Amino acid sequence: MALASSSAAFAATDFDTLDVDGNGAISQAEASVDASLMSQFTELDTDQNGELSKAEFSKA
């Protein structure tokens, strides 16, 4: 159930809104404005590059 709640919260937060610098990825600094996203950042960052791609973000 928590996953569904998290997904709904992420859906409300648009990828492009979080990608402040427009580089096509969400850094930890950019994600820090969303506590729910930050709590899952490491898990979502499957390639462990310190950023979330649109594909990684969409799995939230």
OpenMM code with the backbone's topology and positions (N, CA, C; nanometers):
from openmm import Vec3, app, unit

residues = "MET ALA LEU ALA SER SER SER ALA ALA PHE ALA ALA THR ASP PHE ASP THR LEU ASP VAL ASP GLY ASN GLY ALA ILE SER GLN ALA GLU ALA SER VAL ASP ALA SER LEU MET SER GLN PHE THR GLU LEU ASP THR ASP GLN ASN GLY GLU LEU SER LYS ALA GLU PHE SER LYS ALA".split()
positions = [
    Vec3(0.0818, -0.1191, 0.0000),
    Vec3(0.0000, 0.0000, 0.0000),
    Vec3(0.0864, 0.1258, 0.0000),
    Vec3(0.1975, 0.1217, 0.0706),
    Vec3(0.2853, 0.2384, 0.0748),
    Vec3(0.3385, 0.2717, -0.0641),
    Vec3(0.3669, 0.1691, -0.1423),
    Vec3(0.4176, 0.1926, -0.2772),
    Vec3(0.3147, 0.2670, -0.3612),
    Vec3(0.1896, 0.2297, -0.3495),
    Vec3(0.0846, 0.2986, -0.4246),
    Vec3(0.0750, 0.4441, -0.3826),
    Vec3(0.0868, 0.4692, -0.2542),
    Vec3(0.0829, 0.6069, -0.2049),
    Vec3(0.2011, 0.6856, -0.2582),
    Vec3(0.3185, 0.6228, -0.2581),
    Vec3(0.4379, 0.6897, -0.3086),
    Vec3(0.4239, 0.7200, -0.4569),
    Vec3(0.3715, 0.6248, -0.5319),
    Vec3(0.3537, 0.6457, -0.6753),
    Vec3(0.2607, 0.7625, -0.7025),
    Vec3(0.1566, 0.7731, -0.6243),
    Vec3(0.0632, 0.8841, -0.6414),
    Vec3(0.1316, 1.0163, -0.6114),
    Vec3(0.2151, 1.0173, -0.5092),
    Vec3(0.2866, 1.1396, -0.4735),
    Vec3(0.3832, 1.1794, -0.5844),
    Vec3(0.4554, 1.0810, -0.6401),
    Vec3(0.5495, 1.1105, -0.7476),
    Vec3(0.4764, 1.1559, -0.8731),
    Vec3(0.3615, 1.0972, -0.8997),
    Vec3(0.2850, 1.1359, -1.0179),
    Vec3(0.2464, 1.2828, -1.0107),
    Vec3(0.2243, 1.3302, -0.8895),
    Vec3(0.1866, 1.4702, -0.8714),
    Vec3(0.3059, 1.5626, -0.8940),
    Vec3(0.4247, 1.5075, -0.8851),
    Vec3(0.5461, 1.5858, -0.9055),
    Vec3(0.6017, 1.5517, -1.0432),
    Vec3(0.5990, 1.6443, -1.1323),
    Vec3(0.6412, 1.6246, -1.2698),
    Vec3(0.7935, 1.6163, -1.2807),
    Vec3(0.8425, 1.5199, -1.3591),
    Vec3(0.9861, 1.5028, -1.3798),
    Vec3(1.0508, 1.6339, -1.4240),
    Vec3(0.9911, 1.6991, -1.5218),
    Vec3(1.0499, 1.8216, -1.5765),
    Vec3(1.0537, 1.9348, -1.4745),
    Vec3(0.9604, 1.9338, -1.3809),
    Vec3(0.9612, 2.0348, -1.2748),
    Vec3(1.0792, 2.0121, -1.1810),
    Vec3(1.1065, 1.8854, -1.1493),
    Vec3(1.2179, 1.8537, -1.0595),
    Vec3(1.3535, 1.8707, -1.1282),
    Vec3(1.3586, 1.8486, -1.2585),
    Vec3(1.4835, 1.8621, -1.3344),
    Vec3(1.5097, 2.0104, -1.3614),
    Vec3(1.5478, 2.0799, -1.2564),
    Vec3(1.5615, 2.2261, -1.2605),
    Vec3(1.6617, 2.2718, -1.3665),
    Vec3(1.7750, 2.2015, -1.3792),
    Vec3(1.8767, 2.2462, -1.4749),
    Vec3(1.8514, 2.1952, -1.6171),
    Vec3(1.7479, 2.1131, -1.6348),
    Vec3(1.7092, 2.0684, -1.7681),
    Vec3(1.8058, 1.9735, -1.8357),
    Vec3(1.8861, 1.9002, -1.7561),
    Vec3(1.9843, 1.8105, -1.8161),
    Vec3(1.9303, 1.6699, -1.8416),
    Vec3(1.8010, 1.6488, -1.8174),
    Vec3(1.7415, 1.5184, -1.8431),
    Vec3(1.7553, 1.4190, -1.7301),
    Vec3(1.7990, 1.4664, -1.6139),
    Vec3(1.8137, 1.3798, -1.4968),
    Vec3(1.7848, 1.4609, -1.3714),
    Vec3(1.7426, 1.3905, -1.2669),
    Vec3(1.7167, 1.4558, -1.1387),
    Vec3(1.8296, 1.4201, -1.0434),
    Vec3(1.9048, 1.5195, -1.0025),
    Vec3(2.0135, 1.4983, -0.9072),
    Vec3(1.9568, 1.4872, -0.7667),
    Vec3(2.0403, 1.4449, -0.6720),
    Vec3(1.9958, 1.4393, -0.5329),
    Vec3(1.9597, 1.5784, -0.4839),
    Vec3(2.0335, 1.6780, -0.5259),
    Vec3(2.0034, 1.8157, -0.4846),
    Vec3(1.8661, 1.8577, -0.5362),
    Vec3(1.8362, 1.8241, -0.6608),
    Vec3(1.7055, 1.8582, -0.7175),
    Vec3(1.5940, 1.7782, -0.6491),
    Vec3(1.6216, 1.6531, -0.6171),
    Vec3(1.5216, 1.5669, -0.5528),
    Vec3(1.4965, 1.6054, -0.4081),
    Vec3(1.5871, 1.6800, -0.3485),
    Vec3(1.5770, 1.7113, -0.2055),
    Vec3(1.4525, 1.7917, -0.1698),
    Vec3(1.3864, 1.8508, -0.2680),
    Vec3(1.2633, 1.9261, -0.2404),
    Vec3(1.1437, 1.8336, -0.2169),
    Vec3(1.1603, 1.7046, -0.2441),
    Vec3(1.0524, 1.6063, -0.2276),
    Vec3(1.0998, 1.4965, -0.1321),
    Vec3(1.0569, 1.5037, -0.0060),
    Vec3(1.1018, 1.4089, 0.0965),
    Vec3(1.0688, 1.2648, 0.0588),
    Vec3(0.9553, 1.2442, -0.0037),
    Vec3(0.9145, 1.1100, -0.0435),
    Vec3(1.0090, 1.0538, -0.1500),
    Vec3(1.0455, 1.1356, -0.2453),
    Vec3(1.1396, 1.0938, -0.3488),
    Vec3(1.2770, 1.0674, -0.2889),
    Vec3(1.3219, 1.1529, -0.2008),
    Vec3(1.4535, 1.1354, -0.1388),
    Vec3(1.4623, 1.0048, -0.0606),
    Vec3(1.3529, 0.9658, 0.0032),
    Vec3(1.3552, 0.8432, 0.0829),
    Vec3(1.3749, 0.7187, -0.0035),
    Vec3(1.3467, 0.7294, -0.1336),
    Vec3(1.3623, 0.6156, -0.2247),
    Vec3(1.4690, 0.6389, -0.3309),
    Vec3(1.5406, 0.7480, -0.3222),
    Vec3(1.6339, 0.7876, -0.4274),
    Vec3(1.7347, 0.6770, -0.4589),
    Vec3(1.8004, 0.6236, -0.3558),
    Vec3(1.9040, 0.5225, -0.3770),
    Vec3(1.8470, 0.3977, -0.4433),
    Vec3(1.7282, 0.3574, -0.4014),
    Vec3(1.6633, 0.2402, -0.4595),
    Vec3(1.6264, 0.2638, -0.6060),
    Vec3(1.5796, 0.3825, -0.6368),
    Vec3(1.5386, 0.4145, -0.7736),
    Vec3(1.6575, 0.4339, -0.8673),
    Vec3(1.7698, 0.4782, -0.8139),
    Vec3(1.8900, 0.5055, -0.8934),
    Vec3(1.9605, 0.3738, -0.9256),
    Vec3(1.9002, 0.2961, -1.0154),
    Vec3(1.9469, 0.1602, -1.0414),
    Vec3(2.0867, 0.1532, -1.1026),
    Vec3(2.1287, 0.2551, -1.1753),
    Vec3(2.2642, 0.2541, -1.2307),
    Vec3(2.3649, 0.3215, -1.1374),
    Vec3(2.3178, 0.3658, -1.0233),
    Vec3(2.4003, 0.4236, -0.9168),
    Vec3(2.4918, 0.5362, -0.9647),
    Vec3(2.4370, 0.6236, -1.0497),
    Vec3(2.5170, 0.7362, -1.0976),
    Vec3(2.4868, 0.8658, -1.0231),
    Vec3(2.4019, 0.8566, -0.9198),
    Vec3(2.3708, 0.9747, -0.8398),
    Vec3(2.2635, 1.0635, -0.8995),
    Vec3(2.2005, 1.0169, -1.0067),
    Vec3(2.0929, 1.0918, -1.0721),
    Vec3(1.9820, 0.9946, -1.1108),
    Vec3(1.8612, 1.0475, -1.1209),
    Vec3(1.7492, 0.9670, -1.1687),
    Vec3(1.7161, 1.0065, -1.3116),
    Vec3(1.7217, 0.9094, -1.4002),
    Vec3(1.6776, 0.9327, -1.5377),
    Vec3(1.5254, 0.9329, -1.5385),
    Vec3(1.4679, 0.9719, -1.6498),
    Vec3(1.3218, 0.9709, -1.6611),
    Vec3(1.2697, 0.8281, -1.6440),
    Vec3(1.3414, 0.7298, -1.6976),
    Vec3(1.3006, 0.5892, -1.6848),
    Vec3(1.3056, 0.5444, -1.5391),
    Vec3(1.4122, 0.5810, -1.4678),
    Vec3(1.4227, 0.5443, -1.3261),
    Vec3(1.3128, 0.6132, -1.2456),
    Vec3(1.2900, 0.7397, -1.2722),
    Vec3(1.1874, 0.8164, -1.2019),
    Vec3(1.0490, 0.7566, -1.2250),
    Vec3(1.0240, 0.7085, -1.3458),
    Vec3(0.8913, 0.6554, -1.3786),
    Vec3(0.8599, 0.5267, -1.3035),
    Vec3(0.9609, 0.4617, -1.2472),
    Vec3(0.9394, 0.3394, -1.1697),
    Vec3(0.8982, 0.3688, -1.0267),
    Vec3(0.8959, 0.4959, -0.9906),
    Vec3(0.8593, 0.5350, -0.8535),
    Vec3(0.7127, 0.5105, -0.8284),
] * unit.nanometer
topology = app.Topology()
chain = topology.addChain("A")
for resn in residues:
    res = topology.addResidue(resn, chain)
    for name in ("N", "CA", "C"):
        topology.addAtom(name, app.Element.getBySymbol(name[0]), res)
